[in-house]
Amino acid sequence: QVQLVESGGGLVQPGGSLRLSCAASGSIFKINAMGWHRQAPGKQRELVAAITRGGFTNYVDSVKGRFTISRDNAKNTMYLQMNSLKPDDTAVYFCNADTFDSRAYWGQGTQVTVSS
């Protein structure tokens, strides 16, 4: 089992920044790729950014150049630095971990609201 706990969400004005954190515990040695997903009201959950154990990253086009995903394997923590936030970024953000034995784990989500 892998447990994931997100933190760092909140209310921010357009153009502002937030940093989300995802702390992993449990069978962390099984974790391969990790990612951030988001779900806005009335919309499907979408992958925002992902990072492999080796540090390879990919992003959805709408956040490229604004968001940066990273992970500190020593601290068992993944981050999402979000800059130049837009109202369209408003959503619940979920942390995800995929393991080498093909299981997927999810955090409880953290709300990000971008509004003036």
Stockholm file with secondary structure:
# STOCKHOLM 1.0

chainA/1-116         QVQLVESGGGLVQPGGSLRLSCAASGSIFKINAMGWHRQAPGKQRELVAAITRGGFTNYVDSVKGRFTISRDNAKNTMYLQMNSLKPDDTAVYFCNADTFDSRAYWGQGTQVTVSS
#=GR chainA/1-116 SS CEEEEEECCEEECTTCCEEEEEEEEESGGGEEEEEEEEECTTSCCEEEEEECTTCCEEECGGGTTTEEEEEETTTTEEEEEECSCCGGGCEEEEEEEEETTSCEEECCCEEEEECC
#=GC SS_cons         CEEEEEECCEEECTTCCEEEEEEEEESGGGEEEEEEEEECTTSCCEEEEEECTTCCEEECGGGTTTEEEEEETTTTEEEEEECSCCGGGCEEEEEEEEETTSCEEECCCEEEEECC
//
